[in-house]
Amino acid sequence: MISVRRLAAVAVLGAVLSGCTGEPDAAGGSAPARTGGHGRATAAAPESVPAQSAPNLAPGPGGVTPVFERSATAPDRAEKTVALTFDADMTADQGPRAAGGERFDNPALIAALRRMKVPSTIFMTGRWAEEYPDQAKAIGNDPLFEIANHSYSHHAFTSPCYGLPTIAEGNMKADVDRAFRAFRTAGVRHVVPYFRFPGGCYDERALRAIGPAGVTAVQWDVVSGDAFAKDADAVAEQVLAGVKPGSLVVLHCTRSAAPVTERAIERIVPELRKRGYRTVKVSELMRSAQKVAKPPEKPGP
């Protein structure tokens, strides 16, 4: 089993700006363990990720998927940036519920982010993109946002995981690839080579299974608590209490499961700005971490 603490710093030190091209495979069907590696990435992300898109972490030994959780900053170069990330959840078997009127989207939240000009990363499931292709395209073609992969099915990659159905190990990479194809079919342009495990649940087996996809797994260090919450102020207070320079905040873009997120954001963003924070996408946070991780240049003779 990969050591959590031993590899905590390696993921950041292994950060590289890598080109991301390649053809995805055919479709197939918890405590985080941080990992990373040395050198340049050898696996390429699916072709829906543009070559110029975003920094990616180098894979760990044997091609294991690296994990990014927070942008560690040097004390003398701490920049008050924070990435607000939104999971657009929808499981592969929730189509009947959507047909019955349940809403897994949240247009009002996206409108609020646009109105306040908040750069954001949306971790979208392929099933969500299929259910709301027009919204997926509009969000994914807006330079304010970047679209990352949250699996196709939103099934768990390890168990137990909040009661989610579990995907077979042999289908894990195919599930990731299928989501990228769903984005491409919907016409999404701003796709980045990042992946978030459903529920944030994973183990070493899952990290190795999706290694060939060429993605960086992105976790978080601040839990918003917006899932099934009814008190927007409580969500805002929890986020504001946990944020520190380089933080990654997990929120949701799903009306039925996170109905107060829009109202919480309308309080969180002004307060963060008042405190001197700048909201950024995950790609910028990772790029900043990559710069901090570089050793200082030695002075010339």
C-alpha positions in Angstrom: 0.0 0.0 0.0 1.3 3.5 -0.8 2.3 5.5 2.2 0.0 8.6 2.6 2.5 10.9 4.4 5.6 9.7 2.6 4.3 10.7 -0.8 2.4 13.9 0.3 5.1 16.2 -1.0 6.0 14.1 -4.0 2.8 14.9 -5.9 3.6 18.6 -5.9 7.3 18.0 -6.7 6.3 15.8 -9.6 4.2 18.5 -11.2 5.0 19.2 -14.8 3.4 21.0 -17.7 2.7 18.2 -20.0 1.0 18.0 -23.5 -2.2 16.0 -23.4 -3.2 14.2 -26.5 -4.2 10.7 -27.4 -7.2 8.6 -28.4 -9.4 7.3 -25.6 -10.2 3.6 -25.3 -13.5 2.1 -26.2 -16.2 2.5 -23.6 -16.8 -0.1 -20.9 -18.9 -0.2 -18.5 -11.8 6.2 2.4 -9.4 7.9 3.2 -7.3 9.5 0.4 -3.9 8.1 -0.3 -1.7 10.8 -1.8 0.8 9.8 -4.4 3.0 11.2 -7.1 6.2 10.5 -8.9 9.4 11.9 -10.3 10.1 12.9 -13.9 7.7 13.6 -16.8 4.4 12.0 -17.4 4.4 9.2 -19.9 0.7 8.6 -20.2 -1.3 11.0 -22.3 -4.8 12.2 -21.5 -7.8 11.5 -23.8 -7.9 13.6 -27.0 -10.7 15.8 -25.7 -8.1 17.5 -23.6 -6.5 20.3 -25.6 -2.7 20.2 -25.8 -2.2 23.6 -24.4 -4.8 23.2 -21.6 -3.3 22.8 -18.2 -0.5 21.5 -16.0 -0.6 17.9 -15.0 1.2 15.9 -12.3 3.7 13.2 -13.3 2.5 9.7 -12.6 3.9 7.7 -9.7 5.9 4.5 -9.8 4.5 2.1 -12.3 2.2 4.8 -13.8 0.1 5.2 -10.8 -2.3 8.2 -10.9 -1.0 11.2 -9.0 -3.2 13.0 -6.5 -3.4 16.8 -5.9 -5.1 17.9 -2.8 -3.9 21.4 -2.0 -1.4 23.8 -3.4 1.3 23.9 -0.7 3.0 27.3 -0.7 6.4 28.3 0.6 6.0 30.6 3.6 7.8 33.5 1.9 5.7 33.1 -1.3 2.2 32.3 0.1 -0.4 33.6 -2.3 -3.9 34.0 -1.1 -5.6 31.9 -3.8 -8.4 29.4 -3.5 -10.0 27.1 -6.0 -13.8 26.7 -5.7 -14.7 23.4 -7.4 -18.2 22.1 -8.1 -19.2 18.5 -8.7 -22.0 18.0 -11.3 -23.1 14.7 -10.0 -25.4 12.3 -11.8 -25.3 8.5 -11.7 -25.7 6.4 -14.8 -29.0 5.0 -13.5 -30.7 8.3 -12.5 -32.2 8.9 -15.9 -35.8 7.9 -14.8 -35.6 10.4 -11.9 -34.5 13.2 -14.3 -37.3 12.2 -16.6 -39.7 12.5 -13.6 -38.6 16.1 -13.0 -35.7 15.8 -10.5 -33.1 18.4 -11.4 -29.5 17.5 -11.3 -28.4 20.8 -12.8 -28.2 24.3 -11.2 -28.4 27.1 -13.8 -28.9 29.7 -11.0 -25.5 28.7 -9.5 -23.7 29.0 -12.8 -25.4 32.4 -13.4 -24.2 33.6 -10.0 -20.6 32.5 -10.7 -20.8 34.4 -14.0 -22.3 37.5 -12.4 -19.6 37.6 -9.7 -16.9 36.6 -12.2 -15.6 33.6 -10.3 -13.2 31.3 -12.2 -14.2 27.8 -11.3 -13.6 24.1 -12.1 -16.6 22.0 -12.7 -16.1 18.2 -12.1 -18.8 16.9 -14.4 -20.0 13.3 -14.8 -20.5 12.0 -18.4 -24.1 11.2 -17.5 -24.7 14.9 -16.5 -23.3 16.0 -19.8 -25.6 13.7 -21.6 -28.7 14.8 -19.7 -27.9 18.5 -20.1 -25.8 18.8 -23.3 -26.7 22.4 -23.9 -25.7 23.5 -20.4 -22.5 21.4 -20.6 -21.5 23.1 -23.9 -22.3 26.6 -22.6 -20.4 26.0 -19.4 -17.5 24.2 -21.1 -17.1 26.9 -23.8 -17.1 29.8 -21.3 -13.5 30.8 -20.5 -14.5 31.5 -16.9 -14.8 27.7 -16.4 -12.9 24.5 -17.0 -14.4 21.1 -17.2 -12.8 18.2 -15.3 -13.8 14.5 -15.3 -16.0 13.2 -12.4 -16.4 9.7 -14.1 -19.2 8.7 -16.4 -21.4 6.7 -14.0 -20.7 8.3 -10.6 -20.2 4.8 -9.2 -17.7 4.3 -6.5 -14.1 3.2 -7.4 -13.7 1.6 -4.0 -16.1 0.4 -1.3 -17.7 1.5 1.0 -18.4 4.9 -0.4 -21.5 6.7 0.8 -23.8 3.9 -0.5 -22.7 4.3 -4.2 -22.8 1.3 -6.4 -19.2 0.1 -7.1 -17.6 -0.1 -10.5 -15.6 -3.2 -11.4 -11.8 -2.6 -11.5 -11.6 -3.7 -15.2 -14.2 -1.0 -16.1 -12.6 2.0 -14.2 -10.5 3.4 -17.0 -13.2 2.9 -19.6 -15.6 4.8 -17.3 -13.2 7.8 -17.2 -12.7 7.7 -21.0 -16.5 7.5 -21.6 -17.0 10.7 -19.6 -14.4 12.5 -21.8 -16.2 11.3 -24.9 -19.5 12.6 -23.5 -18.0 16.0 -23.1 -16.7 15.9 -26.7 -20.1 14.8 -28.0 -21.7 17.7 -26.1 -19.3 20.2 -27.7 -17.4 21.0 -24.5 -14.1 22.8 -25.3 -12.4 23.8 -22.1 -11.6 20.3 -20.8 -8.7 19.7 -18.4 -6.9 16.3 -17.6 -8.2 16.2 -14.0 -10.3 13.5 -12.4 -12.3 13.5 -9.2 -13.3 10.1 -7.7 -17.0 9.9 -6.9 -17.4 10.6 -3.2 -13.6 11.3 -3.1 -13.2 7.5 -2.4 -10.2 5.7 -3.8 -7.4 3.3 -3.0 -4.2 2.2 -4.6 -6.0 -0.3 -6.8 -8.1 2.5 -8.3 -5.1 4.8 -8.8 -3.4 2.1 -10.7 -6.5 1.1 -12.7 -7.0 4.7 -14.2 -3.3 5.4 -14.5 -3.3 4.9 -18.3 -5.9 7.7 -18.7 -3.2 10.2 -18.0 -5.2 12.3 -15.5 -4.4 13.8 -12.1 -6.8 12.9 -9.4 -8.0 16.1 -7.6 -9.2 15.9 -4.0 -9.8 18.8 -1.6 -8.9 20.1 1.8 -12.1 22.1 2.5 -15.4 20.3 2.7 -18.3 22.8 2.2 -21.0 20.6 3.6 -23.4 21.7 1.0 -24.6 18.2 0.1 -28.2 18.0 1.3 -27.8 21.1 3.4 -30.7 23.5 4.0 -28.8 26.3 5.7 -26.8 28.4 3.3 -25.1 30.4 6.1 -23.9 27.2 7.8 -22.3 26.1 4.5 -20.7 29.5 4.0 -19.3 29.6 7.6 -17.8 26.1 7.2 -16.0 27.1 4.0 -14.8 30.4 5.3 -13.5 28.7 8.5 -11.5 26.2 6.6 -10.0 28.1 3.7 -6.3 28.9 3.7 -3.9 29.9 0.9 -3.9 27.2 -1.8 -7.1 25.6 -0.6 -9.4 23.4 -2.8 -13.0 23.6 -1.8 -15.5 21.0 -2.8 -19.1 22.1 -3.5 -21.9 20.8 -5.8 -23.7 21.9 -8.9 -26.8 19.7 -8.4 -30.1 21.3 -7.4 -31.7 18.2 -6.0 -28.8 17.3 -3.7 -27.4 20.7 -2.9 -30.2 23.3 -3.0 -28.5 26.1 -1.1 -25.1 26.3 -2.8 -26.0 29.3 -4.9 -27.0 31.3 -1.7 -23.9 30.1 0.1 -21.6 31.2 -2.8 -23.2 34.7 -2.8 -21.8 35.0 0.8 -18.6 33.1 0.4 -17.1 34.9 -2.6 -17.5 38.5 -1.3 -16.0 37.5 2.1 -13.1 35.7 0.5 -12.3 38.8 -1.6 -12.7 41.0 1.5 -10.0 38.8 3.1 -7.7 39.3 0.2 -8.3 36.0 -1.5 -8.3 35.5 -5.3 -10.5 32.7 -6.7 -8.8 30.6 -9.4 -9.3 27.4 -11.4 -7.6 24.2 -10.3 -5.2 24.5 -13.3 -3.9 27.8 -12.0 -3.6 26.5 -8.5 -1.7 23.5 -9.8 0.5 25.7 -12.0 1.3 27.9 -8.9 2.2 24.8 -6.9 4.5 23.6 -9.7 6.4 26.9 -9.6 6.7 26.8 -5.8 8.0 23.2 -6.0 10.9 24.1 -8.3 14.2 24.5 -6.4 15.7 28.0 -6.4 18.2 28.6 -9.1 21.8 28.7 -7.9 23.5 32.1 -8.4 26.1 32.2 -11.1 29.9 32.5 -10.4 
